[in-house]
């Protein structure tokens, strides 16, 4: 593997570890990654859970993202069509 790939793996591991340890910025960033499937498997429900956890810790961008997800819904997963 190239050095850049290793750095991405190390950075991803750090983001996941920090999110699991309660870092609101890492929770938010991991939520974005989960929502869009960048670097990790796409999981919109897990993303919303992470947005909520970060929002509860006071992360303002996570609050906006959570509100948007709840307002607009995620077809077949979250919203009035459920």
Secondary structure, 3 states (H helix, E strand, C coil): CCHHHHHHHHHHHHHHHHHHCCCHHHHHHHHHHHHHCCCCCCCHHHHHHHHHHHHHCCCHHHHHHHHHHHHHCECCCECCCC
